[in-house]
Amino acid sequence: MVCFASPKCQRRPLGLVILLTVFFLIVSFQDVFAADWPMYRADEARSGYTPEAFPNQLKLRWVYRAGHPPKPAWETSQRMNFDDAFQPIVMGDVVVFGSSADDKVVAIDAKSGRVRWEFFTEGPVRFAPAGWRDRVFVASDDGCLYALSLGDGRLLWKHRGGPDDRKIVGNGRVISLWPARGGPVVTDDKVYFTAGIWPSDGVYLHALDAESGRVIWTNDHTGGLDMAQPHSGAQAKSGVSAQGYLLAKDERVYVPTGRAVPAVFDRADGQLLYYHLQKNQKRGGSWAMLTDHFLLNSGCLFDQESGDLVSQLGLGSAAALPDGIVRAEGGSLGQYRWADVKVPDRRGELLPQRTMEKVRLIDCERHVLDFIVTGSDVVCGEDGRVCAIDYTRQQNTWWSHEVDGRVLGLAYSNGRLIVSTDWGVVYCFDGEREAGPQAGSSELAGLEPAPDAADVDAAAEIINRTGITEGFCVDLDCGTGGLALELARQTRLHVYAIQSDEKLVAIARRRIEQAGFYGTRVIVLHAESARSSLPKQFANLVVSSRSLTQPMGSSVAEESRRLQRPYGGTICVGGLGRMAVDVRSELAGAGSWTHQNANPANTICSMDELVKGPLEMFWFRDVDFELPNRHGQGPAPLFHRGIMIVGGVDGLCALDAYNGHTMWMVELKGNLGEYDGIHHDVGVGETGSNFCIGDDSVYVKSGETCLRIELTTGRILAEFKTPVSGEATNRAWGYLSYSQGTLYGSVSNEEHRVSPRYELSTLYTESVSLFALDGKTGAVKWRYQPEHSIRNNAITIGGKSLFLVDRPLMMADRVTAPRRDGRHLPLLKPEEISEATLVSLDAATGEIRWKQADDVFATQLAVSEQHGVVLMNYQAVRHSFFKLPTEIGGRIAGLDAATGRRLWDARADYKTRPLIRGDEVIAQGGAWEVQSGKPVAFELNRSYGCGQISASANLMLFRSGTLGYLDLSRQAGTENYGGIRPSCWINAIPAGGLVLVPDGSAQCNCSYQMQAWFALREHE
C-alpha cells in the first residue's frame, strides 16, 4: 500500500511515486490473481479462502466425467464424509485429483480439459493431493504416500506408512492393514501424513522431507494409549485413530480422528500434545479448519493451544477469512468478524476474551452443501447447482450454473473455478471469451477391447465347474488381465489380479479400464503371485491365468491354499477342458454360534479352538442395514458354515464371515422394531432371540409365524405357524430353538407384559405351551402343556433331553399400566417366589423323563452335555436400568441331567449370565467347577460397559470401554481392541476362528472413532 498523504511521500518526485504505485499494483495483482490452490480447501489451515477475485462472468470451459462415481468408505456416516467427491487442487495450469473408485490420480490441463497424465496406486485414493513446487503428494488406501511429478506423473518417491505390506479387506476393498487416511498436508518443505485407522493395530504419523522423502520423524505409539474413552468412567487401551485431512499451523499438526475430535502433535518431533476424547463425549468429525486462535471441528470452536472447548457454533460448512469466518447456517450464510472484548468472571473481574461479531446474514436460494470464499464472493455448492454470491455488497446470487450431482468439491485459482460432484463429474469455469466447453476423459478410455475367445471359454468353464459367481476372486499370474476381465463380465465377482511384471500390470490396467471394470470390479496389483500379501482365507474363488497354458508352481499353489476361504472356498486351475477343482471344507477347530446364547444348550460359549489374542483387524466395512438401538438389547449375530447372520429393524442380512461381502438381505418389515428406540428395558435377556440357525436354514419368528430361510441364498423355503386352534387367544411364537433336525417353539402368553415404560406388544417372556416341529416340513412332532407357565429363558436343550422350569405365573412381573418414566418394581424376597418344578423331556418325543420340585429357583437354565449337568441361575446384569422383580440373583446350582439330583448349590454375586466353558462355569463375579461347584480362581478386570460376556475355548469377549477381551491361553489380562464400542448385550461373538462384530453403536452419538461392522483374527 502506498501512502500518498504523508509528508515523506509529498516530497518525492511525482514520477517516482507513480513508478512505485505501478510496481506495487503489479505485485498486488500477481498475489491476487496468480495464487495456486495447492491443497484441499486451499491451504494447510483448510481455510477454503483465497483473496483472488472472481472474473465478471464465468463460462463453462470443460467437463471431465469419470468412468465411475466416487466410492465413499463410510456411505452411511454423517461425520466421516471426506471422500464423497473427488477433491481437486490446482497447481498453475494443472488440476489434479484422486479417485476412490478406480485407484488413480488424474491431472488435467486447466486450459483445455485434456488429461495430461494418470497414475495408478494400489488402493482407493480418498483424499485430495497436496501440491508443492514441482510435485504432488498422494495418500492411498494401499498405505503409501506417493510423490508424483506435476509435469508428467512420474513417481519420484513413495513411503509406506505402516510397518509392512499386509493387507485386509476394508470398506469392500483389499487395502493395507494401515491405510493412509490422514490426508497429506505440506508446510515448510515438509509433508505430513498418517497411516492406520484402528488404534490397536497401530497408527503412524510421519513427517517427511518433501524433496527427498527422507523421514524426519515418525510417531508410532499413540494407537495404544491407555486413556479415557467417550463415556464417562470408561477407560481402555485405545488411542488415536486417523481419518481426515491433516492441518498444520505454527508448531502443531492437527490429526482428525474419524468421528472424534482431532489429536494435536508437536510439529518438531511428533510428540502428542493433547487428545481430549472423553472431554468431548459426543463431539467430533473428520472435517476440521484452523481459524484465528481456534480449531473448528464438528461445529465447535476449540482453543488451538489447549484444545479446550470455547464455544459451539452449530454444524455447517465454514471458511476462514483473514479477519473472521463465514459459515453456513441453514438456509443462510453468516459472516463474522473477530473481536476482543472483556467479559466478567464469577467474581466480576473483567477478563479479555476473543469473540465473533456478526457482520451480516445472507439468505441463500438453496441449501448450501459446501462453499469457498474468493475475494468478495462466496461460491456455493448445492444439489444440482453451483452459484456465486456477492456477500459483501449486493448480497445476491449473481451467477449460477446447473451441474450433475451434489457439489461437494470446490477450488479456485488463476481465474478458474473447479467444481466436483458426487457423480464423479468435474467442471471448470473461467472468464475467457472463447466459447464451447471441452469434455475431458481418461487417457486410457477408448473402444472396449474385443474379448479373447480363450479367456471367454476359460471363464465360462470356471463358472460352470465351481458355480461361484459372487464374492472375491483372485487371479494369480494374471498376464494381461483377460481372464480377470471375462470373469467380471460373466459374474458379479470382485477380482484381484496379481502380476509381478510391471509392464504387464500397466497393460492389464489399461485393458480393464477401457472395458469399464477397473476399480469397481477388477483390480490389478503388482506383486509376486507366490507372495501376494492378500488376506489369508478371504477368497471365494482362486484361479490362475498362467495355469491355462502351463503348470502352476508349488509356491503359487501353496499361496492359493492360503487365500482359499473355508466352508466352500474353491481353487480352479488348469487348461481348458481339464481344470482341477479343489473345494475347502469346514475349518477344523472352528466353532459355530447358532443361537442367542451360542447353542440350544445356552452355554454362551462356541468352544471355537482357533481364535486367540492378541487380536488384529481382518475385515471391516460400512453396511447400509439398520440395526436396532443398542439400548434395546437386541439379538446377537449368529455364525454357521462361514456365514454371519444379523438381525435388523426391518429384516435379516447375511455376510460372508471371511471377507464381509453381503450375501443376501431379506426384508421383514418391523422385524426388530420393538427393540428399537427403547432404553434398557425388556430385551433378549428376557425374551430370547427371534431367530436361530439350524443346519442349512435360518429360522425367524414374528407373530404366530416362523419363516425358514435358506442359509446360503436368503430364499424363503417355508412358513410355519404355531400349532394352536383357530379359537386360541394366545397364538404368538415365543421360544425358538433348533437341534438335530427339530425346530422347537412355544406359544406366548400375550396377556403377560412386563415393560414398565413401553406398551410393547410382542416382547413376551412367558409361554403357555411348548411344541416341536420337523425342521424341514413343519410337521408337529409333539406338544407339551405345562401345569402352570414356562419362562422362555428357562428352557435348554442338551443332547437328547430338553429341560424347562414350570412355575406359577409371577404376577409381580406383570405391568398393566406402563408410563414413560416407569421403573421396575422392587425385587421380591426368596420366600415370595412361587415353588417351581424342573422338568426333563425327551427332546425327540416330548415324553417326560423326570420331574423334581426340590427348591427349584432358576429363571434361567443351561446344560453341559459333555458333563451331564443342568445349570440353574438367575439373570444377571451390570446395570440398574431394568430387572424383573423375580430376578433376585445371588444363587447358582448344578443338577444331574440324567436324574435331576442336585450336585451343588452356591451363594454367588454374579453380574453377567454364567457361561459354560468345558468343565467350568464362569461369570463376572466368580467361576465354579461345573460338576462339583467348587470355586475356581478367576479374575476379570473390566472397565465401563454393560452387556454380557461371550466366550470360546480360549477367549472371552465383553465391553470394557471399547471391545475388551480376555485370552485364557495367555497371561495378558484384559486387553482392548480400540476405536469402537460393542452393544449393550452381545454383539461380538467368537466363532469360525474369528471375532465377528456387527456395529454395536446403533443410534449412539458418542465419539468412538469408528462405527463399523468387522471381523478380527489372531495377530500374525
JOTA-V629756 format. One record per pair of residues at least 12 apart in sequence whose ideal C-beta (glycine too) atoms are under 8 Angstrom apart, sorted by the first residue. I is the first residue (numbers start at 0). J is the second residue. If there is no record, write none. Layout:
i-><I:I>
j-><J:J>
//
This chain:
i-><0:1:1:1:1:3:30:31:31:31:31:32:32:32:32:33:34:34:34:34:34:35:35:35:35:35:35:35:36:36:36:36:36:36:36:36:37:37:37:37:37:37:37:38:38:38:38:38:38:39:39:39:39:39:39:39:40:40:40:40:41:41:43:43:43:43:43:43:44:44:44:44:44:44:44:45:45:45:45:45:46:46:46:46:46:47:47:47:47:47:47:47:47:47:48:48:48:48:48:48:48:49:49:49:49:49:49:50:51:51:51:51:51:51:52:52:52:52:53:53:53:53:53:53:53:53:54:54:54:55:56:56:57:57:57:57:57:57:57:58:58:58:58:58:58:59:59:59:59:59:60:60:60:60:60:60:60:60:60:61:61:61:61:61:61:61:61:61:62:62:62:62:62:62:62:62:62:63:63:63:63:63:63:63:63:63:63:64:64:64:64:64:65:65:65:65:65:65:65:65:65:66:66:66:66:66:66:66:66:67:67:67:67:67:67:68:68:68:68:68:69:69:69:69:69:69:69:69:69:70:70:70:70:70:70:70:71:71:72:72:72:72:72:72:72:73:73:73:74:74:75:75:75:76:76:76:77:78:78:78:78:78:78:79:79:79:79:79:79:80:80:80:81:81:81:81:81:81:81:81:81:82:82:82:82:83:83:83:84:84:84:84:84:84:84:85:85:85:85:85:85:85:85:86:86:86:86:87:87:87:87:87:87:88:88:88:88:88:88:89:89:89:89:89:89:89:90:90:90:91:91:91:92:92:92:92:93:93:93:93:93:93:94:94:94:94:94:94:94:94:95:95:95:95:95:96:96:96:96:96:97:97:97:97:97:97:97:97:98:98:98:98:99:99:99:100:100:100:100:101:101:101:101:102:102:102:102:102:102:102:102:102:102:102:103:103:103:103:103:103:104:104:104:104:104:104:104:104:104:104:105:105:106:106:106:107:107:107:109:109:109:109:111:112:112:112:112:112:113:113:114:114:114:114:115:115:116:116:116:117:117:117:117:118:118:118:118:118:119:120:120:120:120:120:121:121:121:121:121:121:122:122:122:122:122:122:122:122:122:123:123:123:123:123:123:124:124:124:124:125:125:125:125:126:126:126:126:126:127:127:127:128:128:129:129:129:129:129:130:130:131:131:131:131:132:133:133:133:134:134:134:134:134:134:135:135:136:136:136:136:136:137:138:138:138:138:138:138:139:139:140:140:140:140:140:140:140:140:141:141:141:141:142:142:142:142:142:142:142:142:142:142:142:143:143:143:143:143:143:144:144:144:144:144:144:144:144:144:145:146:146:146:155:156:156:157:158:158:158:158:159:160:160:160:160:160:160:160:160:160:161:161:161:161:161:161:161:162:162:162:164:165:165:166:166:166:167:167:167:167:167:168:168:168:168:168:168:168:168:168:169:169:169:169:170:170:170:171:171:171:171:172:173:173:173:173:173:173:173:175:176:176:176:176:177:177:177:177:177:177:177:178:178:178:179:179:179:180:180:180:180:180:180:181:181:181:181:181:181:181:181:181:181:182:182:182:183:184:184:184:184:184:185:186:188:188:188:189:189:189:189:189:189:190:190:190:191:191:191:191:191:191:191:191:192:192:192:192:193:193:193:193:194:195:195:195:196:196:196:196:196:196:196:197:197:197:197:197:197:197:197:198:198:198:198:198:198:198:198:198:198:198:199:199:199:199:199:199:199:199:199:199:200:200:200:201:201:201:202:202:202:202:202:202:202:203:203:203:204:204:204:204:204:204:204:204:205:206:206:206:216:216:217:218:218:218:218:221:221:221:221:221:222:222:222:222:223:223:223:223:224:224:224:224:224:224:226:226:226:226:227:227:228:228:228:228:228:228:228:228:229:229:229:229:229:229:229:229:229:229:230:230:230:230:230:230:230:231:231:231:232:232:233:233:233:233:233:234:234:234:235:235:235:235:235:235:235:236:236:236:237:237:237:237:237:237:238:238:239:239:239:239:239:240:240:240:240:240:240:241:241:241:241:242:242:242:242:242:243:243:243:243:243:243:243:243:244:244:244:246:246:246:246:246:247:248:248:249:250:250:250:251:251:251:251:251:251:252:252:252:252:253:253:253:255:255:255:255:255:256:256:256:257:257:257:257:257:258:258:258:258:258:258:258:258:259:259:259:259:259:259:259:260:260:260:260:260:260:260:260:260:260:260:261:261:261:261:262:263:263:272:273:273:274:275:275:276:278:279:279:279:280:280:281:281:281:282:282:282:282:282:283:283:283:284:284:288:288:288:289:289:290:290:290:291:291:291:292:292:293:293:294:295:295:295:295:297:298:298:298:298:298:299:299:300:312:313:315:315:315:315:316:316:316:316:318:318:318:318:320:320:322:322:323:323:323:323:323:324:325:325:325:325:327:327:328:330:330:330:330:331:331:331:331:332:332:332:332:332:332:332:332:332:333:333:333:333:334:334:334:334:334:334:335:335:335:335:336:336:336:337:337:337:337:338:338:338:338:339:339:339:339:340:340:359:359:361:361:361:361:363:363:363:364:364:365:365:365:365:365:366:366:367:367:367:368:368:368:368:368:368:369:369:369:369:370:371:371:371:372:373:373:375:375:375:375:376:376:376:377:378:378:378:379:380:380:380:380:380:380:381:381:382:382:383:383:383:383:383:384:384:384:384:384:385:385:385:385:385:385:385:385:385:386:386:386:387:400:400:402:402:402:402:403:403:403:404:404:404:404:404:405:405:405:406:406:406:407:407:407:408:408:414:414:415:415:415:416:416:425:441:443:443:443:443:444:444:445:446:447:447:447:448:448:448:450:450:450:450:451:451:453:453:453:454:454:454:454:455:456:457:457:457:457:457:458:458:458:458:458:458:459:460:460:460:461:461:461:461:461:462:462:462:464:464:464:465:465:465:465:467:467:467:467:467:468:468:468:468:469:469:469:469:469:469:470:470:470:470:470:470:470:470:470:471:471:471:471:471:471:471:471:471:471:472:472:472:472:472:472:472:472:472:472:472:473:473:473:473:473:473:473:473:473:473:473:473:474:474:474:474:474:474:474:474:475:475:475:475:475:475:475:475:475:475:475:475:476:476:476:476:476:476:476:476:476:477:477:477:477:477:477:477:478:478:478:478:478:479:479:479:479:480:480:480:480:480:480:480:480:480:481:481:482:482:482:483:483:483:483:483:483:484:484:484:484:484:486:487:487:487:487:488:488:492:492:492:493:493:493:493:494:494:494:495:495:495:496:496:496:496:496:497:497:497:497:497:497:497:498:498:498:498:498:499:499:499:499:501:504:504:504:507:508:511:528:528:528:528:529:529:529:529:529:530:531:531:533:534:534:534:534:535:535:536:536:536:536:536:536:536:537:537:537:537:537:538:538:538:538:538:539:539:539:539:539:539:539:540:540:540:540:541:541:541:541:541:541:541:541:542:542:542:543:543:543:546:546:546:547:547:547:548:551:559:560:563:563:564:564:564:564:564:565:565:565:565:565:565:565:565:565:566:566:566:566:566:566:566:566:567:567:567:568:568:568:569:569:569:585:585:586:586:586:588:588:588:588:589:589:589:589:589:589:590:590:590:590:590:590:590:590:590:591:591:591:591:591:591:591:592:592:592:592:592:592:592:592:592:592:592:593:593:593:593:593:593:593:594:594:594:594:594:594:595:595:595:595:595:595:595:596:596:597:597:599:599:599:599:599:599:599:600:600:600:600:600:600:600:600:601:601:601:601:601:602:602:602:602:602:602:603:603:603:603:603:603:603:603:603:604:604:604:604:604:604:604:605:605:605:605:605:605:605:606:606:606:606:607:607:607:607:607:607:607:607:608:608:608:609:609:610:610:610:610:610:610:610:610:610:610:610:611:611:611:611:611:611:612:612:612:612:612:612:612:612:613:613:613:613:613:614:614:614:614:614:614:614:614:615:615:615:615:615:616:616:617:617:617:617:617:617:618:618:618:618:618:619:619:619:619:619:619:620:620:620:620:621:621:621:622:622:622:622:622:622:624:624:624:624:624:625:625:625:625:626:626:626:626:626:626:626:627:627:627:627:627:627:627:627:627:628:628:628:628:628:628:628:629:629:629:629:629:629:629:629:630:630:630:630:630:631:631:631:631:631:631:631:631:631:632:632:632:632:632:632:632:632:633:633:633:633:633:633:633:633:634:634:634:634:634:634:634:635:635:635:635:635:635:635:636:636:636:636:636:637:637:637:637:637:638:638:638:638:638:639:639:640:640:640:641:641:641:641:642:642:642:642:642:642:643:643:643:643:644:644:644:644:645:645:646:646:646:646:646:646:647:647:648:648:648:648:648:649:649:649:649:649:649:650:650:650:650:650:650:651:651:651:651:651:651:651:651:651:652:652:653:653:653:654:656:656:656:656:656:657:657:657:659:659:659:662:662:662:663:663:664:665:665:665:667:667:667:669:670:670:670:671:673:673:673:673:673:674:676:677:677:677:677:678:678:679:679:679:679:679:680:680:680:680:680:680:680:681:681:681:681:681:681:681:682:682:682:683:684:684:684:684:684:684:685:685:685:685:685:685:685:686:686:686:686:687:687:687:687:687:688:689:689:690:691:691:691:692:692:693:693:693:693:693:694:694:694:694:695:695:695:696:696:696:696:696:696:696:697:697:698:698:698:698:700:700:700:701:701:702:702:702:702:703:703:703:703:703:703:704:704:704:704:705:705:705:705:705:705:705:706:706:707:707:707:707:717:717:717:718:719:719:719:721:721:721:722:722:722:722:723:723:727:728:729:729:729:729:729:729:730:730:731:731:731:731:731:732:732:732:732:733:733:733:733:733:733:733:733:734:734:734:734:734:736:736:737:738:738:739:739:740:740:740:741:741:741:741:741:741:741:742:742:742:742:742:743:743:743:743:743:743:743:744:744:744:744:745:745:745:745:745:745:745:745:746:746:746:746:746:747:747:747:747:747:748:748:748:748:748:748:749:751:751:751:751:751:751:751:752:752:752:752:753:753:753:753:754:754:754:755:755:755:755:755:755:755:755:756:756:756:756:756:756:757:758:763:764:764:764:764:764:765:765:765:765:765:766:766:766:766:767:767:767:768:768:768:768:768:769:769:769:769:769:769:770:770:771:771:780:780:780:781:781:782:783:783:783:785:785:785:786:786:787:787:787:787:788:788:788:788:789:789:789:790:790:790:792:792:792:792:793:793:793:793:793:794:795:795:795:795:796:796:797:797:797:797:797:798:798:798:799:799:799:800:800:800:800:800:800:800:801:801:801:801:802:802:802:802:802:802:802:802:803:803:803:803:804:804:804:804:804:804:804:804:805:805:805:805:806:806:806:806:806:807:807:809:809:809:809:809:811:811:811:811:811:812:812:812:823:823:823:823:824:825:826:826:826:826:826:827:827:827:828:829:829:832:832:832:834:834:835:835:835:835:836:836:836:836:837:837:837:837:837:837:837:837:837:838:839:839:849:849:850:851:851:851:853:854:855:856:856:856:856:857:857:857:857:858:858:858:858:858:858:859:859:859:859:859:861:861:861:862:862:863:863:863:864:865:865:866:866:866:867:867:867:868:868:868:868:868:868:868:869:869:869:869:869:870:870:870:870:870:870:870:871:871:871:871:872:872:872:872:872:872:873:873:873:873:873:873:874:874:874:875:875:875:875:875:875:875:875:875:876:876:876:877:877:877:877:877:877:878:888:888:889:889:889:890:890:890:890:891:891:891:891:891:891:891:891:892:892:892:893:893:893:893:893:902:902:902:903:903:903:903:904:905:905:905:907:907:907:907:908:908:909:909:909:909:910:910:910:911:911:911:911:911:912:912:914:914:914:915:916:916:917:917:918:919:921:921:921:921:921:922:923:923:923:923:925:939:939:939:939:940:940:940:941:941:941:941:941:942:942:942:942:943:943:943:944:944:944:944:944:944:944:945:945:946:946:946:946:946:946:947:947:949:949:949:949:950:951:951:952:953:953:953:954:954:954:954:955:956:956:956:956:956:957:958:958:958:959:959:960:960:961:961:961:961:961:961:961:961:962:962:962:962:962:962:962:962:963:964:964:976:976:978:978:978:979:979:979:979:979:979:979:979:979:980:980:980:980:980:981:981:982:982:982:986:986:987:992:993:993:993:994:994:994:995:996:996:996:996:997:998:998:998>
j-><23:16:19:20:23:16:50:50:51:52:374:51:52:413:414:413:49:50:51:412:413:88:89:90:91:130:412:413:49:87:88:89:410:411:412:417:88:89:90:129:130:131:185:88:127:129:130:184:185:86:88:126:127:129:182:244:244:288:318:371:371:410:184:185:186:246:247:248:246:247:248:288:289:290:319:244:246:287:288:289:288:289:290:318:319:288:316:317:318:319:370:371:372:409:318:319:320:321:371:372:373:371:372:373:374:411:412:374:373:374:411:412:413:414:373:374:375:376:373:374:376:378:387:411:416:430:414:429:430:430:398:430:387:398:400:416:428:429:430:428:429:430:431:434:436:400:426:427:428:436:110:112:415:427:428:429:431:436:437:107:111:112:426:427:436:437:438:439:112:424:425:426:427:436:437:438:439:105:107:112:114:424:425:426:438:439:440:423:424:438:439:440:85:98:100:101:105:423:424:425:441:100:101:423:441:444:512:515:517:98:100:101:423:518:519:100:404:421:422:423:82:83:84:85:98:99:100:421:423:82:99:100:123:171:518:519:83:99:99:123:125:169:170:180:621:170:621:1010:621:623:621:622:623:258:621:1010:284:257:258:283:284:285:297:242:243:257:258:284:285:285:286:407:125:126:180:182:242:243:244:285:286:99:123:125:126:405:407:421:405:406:407:408:419:420:421:97:98:99:105:408:419:423:425:126:127:408:419:127:408:410:417:419:425:127:128:129:130:135:410:109:410:411:412:413:415:417:130:135:149:109:149:413:108:109:110:413:106:107:108:109:115:149:106:107:108:109:410:417:425:427:107:128:130:135:149:127:128:408:419:425:120:124:125:126:127:128:137:139:123:124:423:518:123:124:125:123:423:518:519:512:517:518:519:119:120:121:122:123:124:139:141:517:518:522:117:118:119:120:124:518:117:118:120:124:128:135:137:145:147:152:117:441:135:149:152:425:427:439:413:415:417:427:437:427:436:437:438:439:437:439:439:440:441:442:151:152:151:152:442:152:441:442:443:137:145:147:152:154:508:137:139:141:143:145:139:141:143:522:524:525:139:140:141:142:172:173:174:175:178:139:140:170:172:174:518:137:138:139:140:138:140:180:182:138:180:182:183:244:182:244:408:147:183:182:183:184:185:190:149:185:185:188:190:209:209:148:149:150:146:147:148:149:155:209:147:149:183:185:190:192:209:183:179:180:181:182:183:192:178:179:169:170:172:174:175:178:179:180:174:175:178:179:159:160:161:164:174:175:176:177:178:179:194:157:158:159:160:175:179:157:158:160:179:183:190:192:205:207:157:190:209:212:212:211:212:212:205:207:212:214:194:175:177:179:192:193:194:195:203:205:175:176:177:194:195:201:203:177:201:203:532:532:1019:532:533:534:534:616:617:618:619:471:534:537:617:618:619:620:658:659:616:618:619:620:619:620:621:493:620:659:660:522:471:495:522:524:533:534:537:194:195:200:615:616:194:195:196:200:201:202:203:194:195:196:192:193:194:193:194:196:241:242:243:193:194:204:241:242:243:244:245:254:255:243:244:245:245:244:245:246:247:252:209:247:208:209:210:206:207:208:209:215:266:206:207:209:204:205:206:207:245:247:252:266:204:205:207:245:205:241:245:254:241:222:240:241:240:241:242:257:978:1008:1009:222:240:616:619:976:977:978:1009:221:222:223:224:237:238:239:240:977:978:1008:222:223:236:237:614:615:975:976:977:978:222:615:616:219:222:223:219:221:222:238:239:240:241:217:218:219:217:218:221:241:252:254:264:269:217:252:266:269:268:269:269:264:269:270:271:238:239:262:271:274:238:239:240:977:236:237:238:977:236:237:238:239:271:274:238:274:276:277:276:277:276:277:942:943:960:961:980:1007:259:276:277:279:280:281:980:1005:1006:1007:277:280:943:944:960:980:1005:277:280:943:942:943:277:942:943:944:960:942:943:960:942:959:960:961:963:975:977:974:975:977:960:961:975:976:977:978:274:977:254:256:262:271:274:256:257:259:978:1008:1009:254:255:256:257:255:256:257:285:1008:255:256:257:261:284:285:286:287:285:286:287:261:287:288:289:294:266:289:303:266:265:266:267:263:264:265:266:272:303:264:265:266:269:287:289:294:284:285:286:287:296:274:283:1008:283:285:978:1008:1009:283:284:285:1006:1007:1008:1009:1010:276:279:282:283:1006:1007:1008:274:275:276:279:282:283:296:297:301:306:1006:283:287:294:296:274:303:306:306:305:306:306:306:307:1006:308:299:308:1006:1005:1006:1004:1005:1006:296:297:299:308:1006:296:297:1006:296:297:317:318:319:303:319:317:319:324:319:337:353:304:353:309:353:306:312:317:319:324:314:311:312:313:314:315:311:312:312:326:328:327:328:329:367:367:368:369:370:370:371:372:377:334:372:336:337:335:336:337:355:358:355:370:372:377:390:367:370:360:362:363:365:366:360:361:362:363:360:361:363:367:370:377:379:388:390:357:359:360:361:357:358:359:360:361:390:355:356:357:358:355:356:358:353:354:355:356:353:354:355:356:351:352:353:354:352:354:390:394:377:388:390:394:379:388:396:386:396:379:381:382:384:386:381:382:379:380:381:380:381:382:405:406:407:406:407:408:409:409:409:410:411:390:411:416:389:390:391:392:388:389:390:390:409:411:416:406:405:406:407:408:409:418:405:406:405:406:401:402:403:404:405:399:400:401:402:406:399:400:402:406:409:416:418:426:428:398:399:400:399:426:428:418:420:424:426:420:422:424:420:421:422:423:424:420:421:422:418:419:420:419:420:421:420:425:429:430:427:428:429:428:429:439:512:508:509:512:513:512:513:513:513:513:514:515:510:513:514:481:484:485:488:481:485:481:547:575:481:482:484:485:485:575:482:485:544:547:575:482:485:486:488:489:490:489:575:576:578:486:540:542:571:578:486:489:490:571:578:580:540:569:571:580:490:492:539:540:569:489:490:491:492:490:491:492:539:660:662:492:493:538:539:540:564:655:658:660:492:493:494:495:537:538:539:540:658:660:486:490:492:493:494:495:538:539:540:541:542:494:495:496:497:531:533:538:540:541:542:559:562:486:494:495:496:497:542:543:544:497:528:531:541:542:543:544:545:551:555:558:559:497:498:499:528:543:544:545:546:555:496:497:498:503:507:523:544:498:503:507:544:545:503:506:507:510:496:498:506:507:508:510:511:521:523:510:544:542:544:547:496:507:511:521:523:544:510:511:514:516:521:542:511:516:520:521:514:516:520:539:540:520:521:522:660:520:521:522:522:524:533:521:522:523:524:544:523:524:526:527:528:531:533:523:524:525:526:528:525:526:527:528:525:523:524:525:523:523:523:543:545:555:558:552:554:555:557:558:558:558:562:562:562:617:618:658:561:562:561:562:563:564:565:568:657:562:564:618:657:658:562:563:564:568:658:564:567:568:569:655:658:660:568:569:570:571:559:562:563:568:569:570:571:572:570:571:572:555:559:572:572:573:574:573:574:575:574:572:572:583:581:583:583:641:655:657:658:583:584:585:586:589:641:657:991:992:583:584:585:586:640:641:642:657:582:583:641:582:583:657:581:582:583:640:641:609:991:992:607:608:609:992:607:608:609:990:991:992:605:606:607:608:951:952:989:990:991:605:638:639:640:692:990:991:605:635:636:637:638:639:949:988:989:990:995:637:638:639:691:692:693:737:637:688:691:692:736:737:634:635:683:687:688:691:985:861:912:949:988:736:737:738:743:795:796:797:795:796:797:861:862:863:864:915:795:859:860:861:862:861:862:863:914:915:916:861:912:914:915:947:948:949:950:985:914:915:916:949:950:951:952:638:949:950:951:988:989:990:916:917:951:952:951:952:953:954:989:990:991:992:951:952:953:992:1017:951:953:954:989:990:992:993:994:1015:1016:1017:953:954:966:968:969:1017:954:964:966:969:971:974:1017:1018:966:971:974:1017:1018:964:974:976:994:1015:1016:1017:1018:1015:1016:1017:1018:1019:1013:1015:657:993:1013:1014:1015:1016:657:658:659:1013:1014:659:1009:1011:1012:1013:1014:659:1011:1012:1013:1010:1011:1012:652:654:661:997:998:1012:645:647:650:652:664:647:648:649:1001:645:646:647:648:997:998:1001:646:647:648:671:672:674:675:676:1001:674:675:676:677:678:1001:1002:982:983:986:999:1000:1001:1002:1003:677:678:679:983:1002:671:673:674:675:676:677:678:680:682:674:679:682:683:684:982:983:984:646:671:674:675:682:683:982:984:646:671:674:683:688:689:690:683:688:949:984:985:986:988:986:988:995:996:997:690:691:692:697:988:656:988:990:991:995:692:710:695:710:711:655:656:657:991:654:655:656:662:710:711:655:656:995:997:690:692:697:710:997:1012:670:671:688:689:690:699:670:671:669:670:671:672:675:666:667:668:669:670:672:664:665:666:667:668:670:664:665:667:670:690:697:699:708:713:664:665:697:710:713:1012:990:991:993:995:1014:991:993:1014:1012:1013:1014:711:712:713:712:713:713:708:713:715:699:701:706:701:689:699:701:689:757:759:760:761:762:762:1002:754:756:757:759:756:880:878:880:881:945:983:754:755:756:757:759:880:881:753:754:757:759:762:764:881:762:983:984:984:792:874:876:912:947:984:753:762:764:791:792:874:883:762:763:764:791:733:734:735:791:792:735:701:735:735:735:736:737:710:737:737:738:740:742:774:710:737:740:774:709:710:711:708:709:710:716:737:774:775:709:710:735:737:742:774:732:735:744:732:761:730:731:732:761:720:721:723:730:731:732:718:719:720:732:718:719:720:732:735:742:744:718:719:719:774:775:777:775:776:777:777:742:772:777:744:746:770:770:772:779:782:746:768:746:749:746:747:748:749:750:767:746:749:746:747:749:761:763:744:745:746:747:745:746:747:748:763:765:766:791:766:769:789:791:794:794:796:774:796:842:842:843:773:774:775:771:772:773:774:780:842:843:771:772:773:774:777:769:770:771:772:794:796:801:769:770:771:772:766:767:768:769:770:789:791:794:766:767:768:769:770:761:763:765:766:767:763:765:766:767:788:808:763:763:764:765:788:808:812:813:813:814:815:817:812:813:814:883:814:817:821:814:817:818:821:822:823:824:881:817:818:819:820:821:822:817:817:791:790:791:792:812:883:788:789:790:791:808:788:789:790:791:785:788:789:782:783:784:785:789:782:783:785:789:794:803:782:783:842:845:843:844:845:844:845:845:803:840:845:803:805:838:805:836:805:806:807:808:805:806:807:808:803:804:805:804:806:858:858:859:860:874:806:857:858:859:860:860:860:861:862:869:842:862:862:863:864:869:896:842:864:896:841:842:843:839:840:841:842:848:862:896:839:840:841:842:837:838:839:840:860:862:869:896:837:838:840:860:835:836:837:838:855:857:858:860:835:836:837:838:833:834:835:836:855:833:835:827:832:833:884:885:824:827:831:884:885:883:884:885:881:882:883:884:884:884:882:884:885:886:887:884:885:887:887:856:887:856:885:887:852:855:852:855:856:857:850:851:852:855:850:851:852:855:857:869:871:894:899:850:896:899:898:899:899:894:899:900:901:901:871:871:873:890:892:871:872:873:892:872:873:874:883:885:886:871:872:873:874:912:913:914:915:896:915:896:915:929:896:917:918:918:929:930:895:896:897:893:894:895:896:902:929:930:893:894:895:896:899:891:892:893:913:915:920:929:891:892:893:894:890:891:892:909:912:913:886:887:888:889:890:891:886:888:912:888:909:910:911:912:913:922:923:924:910:911:945:910:911:923:944:945:946:945:908:909:906:907:908:904:905:906:907:904:905:907:909:913:920:927:932:904:905:932:920:927:929:930:932:930:931:932:927:931:932:933:932:927:932:934:922:924:925:927:924:925:922:923:924:925:922:923:924:923:924:947:948:957:947:948:948:949:950:929:950:952:929:952:930:935:935:937:948:950:955:948:939:941:948:957:937:955:957:965:973:959:972:973:957:958:959:963:973:959:960:963:973:958:959:960:957:958:959:960:963:980:981:958:983:958:981:982:983:984:985:984:985:985:987:988:989:989:989:990:967:966:967:968:966:967:989:994:967:981:987:988:989:994:981:980:981:982:973:975:975:980:975:976:977:978:979:980:981:1007:975:976:977:979:980:981:987:996:975:976:994:994:1015:1007:1008:1009:996:999:1000:1007:1008:1009:1010:1011:1013:999:1000:1003:1005:1007:996:999:999:1000:1001:998:999:999:1016:1014:1015:1016:1014:1015:1016:1014:1012:1013:1014:1015:1012:1010:1011:1012>
//
